[in-house]
Amino acid sequence: MWIYTWQELVWMTAAAIALDWLIGDPKWPTHPVILIGRWIRWVEDRLHHRKAASSNEEDEHRTRLRIKGLLLMLSTITLSFIVVLVLVHFANDIHPWLGYAVSTWLISTTVAIKGLKDAAYLVYNPLRAGNLADARKYTGYIVGRDTDALHEEELTRAVVETVAENIVDAVIAPLFYALIGGAPLAMLYRASNTLDSMVGYRNDRYRHFGTASARWDDALNWIPARLTGILLILVALAKPGLSAPRAAAAIRRFAHLHPSPNSGIPESAVAGALGIELGGLNVYGGAASERARLGWPLRPRTQRDIVNAVRMLYGVSFVVMGGLLCVVLIF
């Protein structure tokens, strides 16, 4: 049995960041996250059957759904961890450098810095060209709300919120777990986050079935979300035009208003740093939903806020990379 040293974990994590900067997240059919998603859907189709329950059976029905959802969560994270552990172990047995390469690539598949930027610019470029139809279409690819009637300011809000929230989910959290447990633990996190994105909804279908996945994802993101808040303040401190004091104040004032115990931190930080307000009225399937308002509306939102949010995303990744390199070079 092999165990990587902390220096090796740091170097592989740093290399994974660089790899994601360069090539991003190609959507191969064999990409680990795509395979995890297929597994989740396959298990869900066998466990989660709609059933009309009478009022007397309702409590029992909810309990069964929660148990089945727990089985889905446990099977997914366990399988993801074990498969990656075996792959890395096998590669390392062939040659240590092959083990490093496989681990680095697998960690990079759990990170989506370039993918987030590309998704944001799919909306920004049509906005800049005045093409609202395409901007609405591509915004609909990354958010669950209705986008058909959104104007530029609301399209901008949707993209900035998505980028800010995913600085935790797609950057800091997988890197945090990679540093602790290498590729297997990073993939366990990515599987957990994929579960939350697929079944962790508070709607009629997933309210009970997705409870375990949603709460598990919240628990895994608790520390990374708070680290992300600190990193965003540091980025705002270093970048002209952003306000670090306002980012910190926004976290204190608004983060707890968000329904998620974690997502409010990066969204509040980005809103405060940019001097805009995030949150507000969203429409899902024609039904209006008021979301907590984060930050102060010191000015109207503009399409340039998408660019600035992406710059903050990359700024966070640069700070992490710099920190990792300093650690291994000093110690």
N, C-alpha and C positions, 0 to 999 in steps of 0.2 A: 504494500500500500504506500502511495506517495502522498506527501503533503507539500504544497508550495510554501515557500517562505513569504513573509510579508513584502519583502522587496520584489519578489517575482510577481506577486499579485498587483503591486503598484505599477510595475512596468507593463504588465499585460493590460491593465485597465487604461493606462495612458495610451498605449498603442491602439486599443479599441476606440478611444475617442478620436485619434488621428484617422483611423480607418473610416469611421463614420463621417468625419469631415470630408474625406476624399471621395468616397463612393456612395455614402448614404445607405439606404435600406432597399435594395432591389427586391421587387415583388416576385420572387421565384416561387413556383408551386411547392418546392421543398423547403422554403424558408421556415425556420422553427416556429415563428409566431403564427404563420398560416396553418402549419400542421397542428399547433395547439388549438387554434380556432376550430379546425375541423373536428378534432377530438371532442371539444366542448359541445359542439352542435350534435355530434353523433350520440354522445351520452345523454344529452338533454332530450333528444328525440325518443329515447328509450325509457327515460325516467319521468319525464314531465308530460303527462297526458291531461288534457282538459277534462274536468269532470264536474258535472252539475251536482253540487251537494245540497242536501236539504239543510234547514237551519239547525237541526239536531246533530247533523254530521259535520257541520262547518268547522268546529274546533279540531276534530280529529283529522279532517282534510288538511287544514293549515299545518298541523304537526307533521303529517306525512310529507307535505311539500318541503318543509324545513329540513327534515331528515334526508330526503332525496337530494336537496340542494347541497347539504353538507357532504354527502357522498360524492357528488359531482366535484365539489371543491377539493376534497381530500385526494380523490383519484387523479385529478388534473395536476395538482402541484407535486404529488408524489411521483407520478410518471415522468413529469418534466425534469425533476431533479435527478432521478435515477438514470434516465436515458443519457442526459448530458454528463453525469458522473462517469458512466461506463464509457462513453465516447472519449472523454478526456483521458481517462485511465488507460484505455487501449492505445490511444495516440502516444501517450507518454511512455508506454512500454516499448513501442516501436523505436522512438527516439525522443529525448527531452525537447528538442527544438520543434518537433512535430506537435508535441503536447502544448508548447507555448503558442504555436500557430493556431491550432484548433481552439484553444481556450480564448485567444484574442478574437478570433472570428466570431465565436459564439457569444462572447460578451458584446461585441459590436452589434449583433443582431437584436440585442435587447435595448439598444440606444437609438434614438431617432432625432438627432440634432438637425441633420441635413433634410430629413423627411419632413420635419416640422416647418423648416424654412421653405421648402418647395411647396408644401400645402398652402402656406400663407401667401406666397407669391402667385399661386394660381388664382387667388382672389385679387391681390393687389394689382397685378398687371392689367386685367380687364377694367378695374376701377380707374386706373390711371388713363386708360384709353377711352373712358366714358361708356364702357360696355356693361351696363348693369345686369343684363340678362345672363351673361357668362359669369359675372361676379356672384350673382345669386345662386347659379347652378353649382359653382365650385364651393361656395360657402356651405351649401347643403350636403356636400361630401364630408364635412368635418364637424358639423353640429347636428343635433337632433331636432332643433326648432324649425318651424316653417320659415322659408326664406323668400318665397315668391313675391312678397310685397315689401321687402326690406329696402330702405334707401341707403345711401353711402355711409351715413353715420352709424346706422345699425349693423350694416355689414362689417364695418370696421370694428365695432364692439365685439361682434361674434368671433372674429379672427383673433383679436388681441386677447380675449378671454381664453380662447383655445390654446394659443401659444403660451400664455402665462401659466395656465393650469398644468399643461404638459411639460413644463420645465421640471416639475416634480416627477410625473409619471414616466416620462420618456428620457430623462437625463439623470437627475440627481439620484433618484431611488435605485435604478438598476446599477449605477456606478457605486453607490453606497454598499449594496449587497455583493457586488463583484469584489470589492476591496475586502469584505469580510470572508466570503466563501468562494470566490472565483466564479467561473462560468456556471456551475451547477446552481449556486444560490441566486445568481443574477437571473437565470432562466426560471427558477422557481418564482421569483418576483414577477417576471414578465408574464408567466402563466396566471398568476394571481390578478394582475392588472387586466389581462385579457378576459378573465372570468368576470371581473367587475364591469368591463365595458360591454359584455355580451348579455349578462343575466342580472347585473346589480342594479336594476331599475325598481322604482317604487310605483309600478303600474299594476294593473290587475293580474297580468300574467306572472310577473316576477317578484311581486311584493314579498312573498313568503319563500318561494323557491330560490331567490337570489340573496336572501338575507345573509347566509354564511359567507358567500363570496364578497358581498359589499363590506361587511364588518371586518373580514380578514384583510381586505385591501386597505381599509382605513387604518388598521393597526400597523401594517407594514409601511404605510406612508407617513406615519406620525413623526418620526425623527427626520426623514428626508425633507418633509415639507418645511420644517422649522429651519433646517440647514439652508434650504432654498431661499427662505426669507432673508437670512443673513447675507447670503451670496448676492442676492438682488440689491440689497442696500449697498454692498461693496461696489457692485457694478455701477450703480447710480452715482456713487461717490466719485468714480473715476471718469465717467462720461459727461462731457459738457452738455448742458441742456436738460439734464435729469436732476432730480432733487432727492438726495439720500435722506435728509431729515424728514421730508414729506413721505417718502416710502416707509420709513420706520413708524411714523405717526399713523399712517394709513393702516398698517398691520395692527397696531394697538387699538385703533378706533373701529375698524370695520371687519377684520378677519372673522371674528366670532359670529357675525351676522349671517355668514354663508351657511347653507344647509350641510355642507361637508365640513368635517373637523380639520381638513387639510387644505382644500382648494382655495379657501378664502385668503390664505397667507400669500401665495404668489400673485393672485389676482389683485389683492389690495396693494401689495408692494409695487406692482407694475402700474396700477392706476395712480398711486400716489407719486411715483417717480415721474410719470408723464404729465401729471396735472389734469387728468381726465376722470370721468366717472364711468365705471363699469357696472354691469347689472341693470335691472329694470324690467320692462315688460317683454316677455317672450311668449310665443304662440306655438303650441304643440298639437298637431292634428286639429287645428281650428280652435282649440281651447286656450284661453289666455292664462298666463301664469306670471305673477309678479315675483321677480328675483331680487334678493337683497342688493341695495345699491352700495357700491364700494368706491371710495375715493371722493374727491371734491371736483365738481364740474367747473374748473377754473377757465376752461375754454371749450369750444366744440371739438368733438372728435373729428379727425381727418384721416385720409388714407395714409398719410405719413406715419401715423401711429402704428400701423402694421410694420413698417420698416423699423421703427424704433423698438418695437416689441421683439422683433427678430434679432436686432442688435443686442438687446439685453439677454436673449437666449444664448447667443454666441459668446457674449461677455461672460456669462456664468460658466460656460464650458472652458473658456480661456483661463479663468481664475482657477477652476478645478485642475486643469492641465498644469498650470504653473505651480500650483501647490503640490501636486504629485511629483513633478520633476525636482522641486526644491527638497522634498522629503528624501527621495532616494539619493540625490547628489550630496546632501549634507550628512545623512546618516548611513 
